[in-house]
């Protein structure tokens, strides 16, 4: 979690550019979010160029349903 600036890269593609430290080094990696579902990223797209707190996390879920398939490369 950290301060980020939202940048729309194109339809269904948004980047959270993380805050830089005072010496210009990155606070954290930038995060790019992509979706081919129309409207899924609409809220983020509406905030293009704005700065705010971006929270992103991942944890394995032992209760995730079996058989869920993702497209190749994901």
VOGU-3710 file (C-alpha; in Angstrom, 3 decimals, decimal comma):
1> xxxxxxxxxx> 0,000/0,000/0,000  1,255/3,448/-0,807  0,515/6,711/-2,545  -0,083/6,196/-6,237  -1,102/8,111/-9,310  -3,665/6,475/-11,590  -2,857/6,505/-15,295  -5,213/5,137/-17,958  -3,155/3,286/-20,577  -6,106/2,489/-22,828
11> xxxxxxxxxx> -9,516/0,843/-22,729  -9,499/-1,776/-19,969  -5,898/-1,015/-18,983  -4,951/1,088/-15,945  -1,608/1,621/-14,199  -1,050/2,620/-10,577  2,239/4,524/-10,557  3,638/4,278/-7,049  5,087/7,214/-5,162  8,780/7,919/-5,480
21> xxxxxxxxxx> 11,004/8,520/-2,471  12,695/11,906/-2,099  15,783/10,504/-3,873  13,695/9,436/-6,888  13,744/5,709/-6,164  10,460/3,822/-6,391  8,490/3,238/-3,196  7,083/0,064/-4,736  6,572/-1,497/-8,141  3,994/-0,006/-10,484
31> xxxxxxxxxx> 0,899/-2,174/-10,916  -0,918/-2,561/-14,240  -4,485/-3,855/-14,176  -6,111/-5,185/-17,329  -9,647/-6,386/-17,979  -11,571/-7,336/-21,094  -14,870/-6,945/-19,219  -16,408/-3,572/-20,192  -16,858/-1,264/-17,215  -14,832/-3,324/-14,738
41> xxxxxxxxxx> -12,169/-0,628/-14,445  -14,522/2,328/-14,961  -14,064/3,662/-11,434  -10,275/3,702/-11,756  -10,479/5,143/-15,269  -12,554/8,040/-13,892  -9,634/8,912/-11,603  -7,020/9,243/-14,360  -4,228/11,547/-13,201  -5,400/11,651/-9,588
51> xxxxxxxxxx> -3,249/10,704/-6,595  -4,497/8,539/-3,756  -3,784/5,480/-1,642  -3,588/2,268/-3,646  -3,854/-1,020/-1,769  -3,067/-4,294/-3,494  -2,549/-7,680/-1,904  -2,543/-11,365/-2,720  -2,709/-14,423/-0,550  -3,232/-18,037/-1,563
61> xxxxxxxxxx> -6,706/-19,286/-0,728  -6,867/-22,896/0,376  -10,652/-22,765/-0,056  -10,573/-21,564/-3,683  -12,880/-23,579/-5,918  -11,203/-26,329/-7,900  -11,402/-26,317/-11,654  -11,308/-22,524/-12,076  -9,453/-21,901/-15,327  -7,620/-18,759/-16,381
71> xxxx> -6,529/-17,899/-19,924  -3,058/-19,016/-20,971  -0,336/-16,681/-19,791  -2,186/-15,696/-16,620
//
